[in-house]
Amino acid sequence: MDQSTGKIYTLQFILLCLSNALFSASFNMMIPELPAYLSQMGGADYKGYIIGLFTLMAGLSRPFSGKLTDTIGRVPVMVFGSLVCVVCSLLYPLVSTVGAFLLLRFFHGFSTGFKPTGTSAYVSDLVPFNRRGEAMGMVGLASTIGMALGPAIGGYMAVRWNINVMFQLSAVFALLSVVILIGMKETLPNKQKFRMSLLKIQSNEIFEPLVWSPVIITFLTYFSYGAMLTIIPDFGAFLGVANKGVFFTYFTISSIGIRLLAGKVSDRYGRVPVLKVSAVVMALSMLMMGLASTPFLLMAAAVVYGLSVGLNAPAITAWTIDLGRPEHRGRALASMYIGLEAGIGLGAYFSAFVYHNRSDNFPVTFYLFAGITMLAFLYLVFFYKKPAPVLQECRD
């Protein structure tokens, strides 16, 4: 992974991808099981908060992770995010009330508030701009593998043994991610030592104004992901799907192959054309879910949804880096992730509100989210204006 030679696939890059896969599997393996776990505590009406609180903390922590990524380095930020997963996974079996569970979910959000910001900045430091989409596709592919295997492994553990074993395995995966990161070489030049004053965030450090368009598109397209995480476990059970993680396995596996293609296509033809296609495909998948009446149709919709996410993720990340200033890469990526967390969190809360634990509300919920996703396409077609180049190698 060398800026001068254009190499990407080095041992260092492979190790980073492995760390990403383990981190992704760690927190994703528990997601399908948490709605039922919370319901057993008497918190069925708070299912939307499982994702909502998690993403709220992730969003609130982004300005801090962005600033620290640009000052103390990429590796410490990644390590901290993974360590949060270790601690929180070990604490889940110890909570026994709805309030304590929701508080723990809130603090668990620190993990994704830090790890992805550091990872994306780390990769962008090293890869040439003309292969940025491809590299982001590979890193996303690693996360997708973790996202695919995690729910399936978690569901198996919960059924075969119990949910506490699943939580413990989640901690082990996150710890292995940390072990890999400790040996990684820092890429930030002139990094600073951590000091408490770095946690003071000025108003101009919260958001990178050059990346407004990627933030808007990320927000609108990840609205639907919040709905998936919140109501798909119930919808799958309603249709007779025994393992709650199977849907997530289908959609993540379907996105694996398309990620590499999407990254390379966005490098060659631009980020915006790829994002337009992904928005349309994502809206189509929402319509398919609303019409699904059998497990087979639901899994078909999962495959289409996976294709849309695989198209979207590497293009939107590379686009954000293209538009942001090199010295503020952490801030630019943190801004994009704020849009992601806001979309997921509000999508989770809104879908739970519309669904309201009533099976006859499933179709209208999916149709509504199809409409929200199409707003991203309309923005790119009618409102987005390509900016003039400013200290950047490439634009959309």
Disulfide bonds with the S-S distance in Angstrom:
none
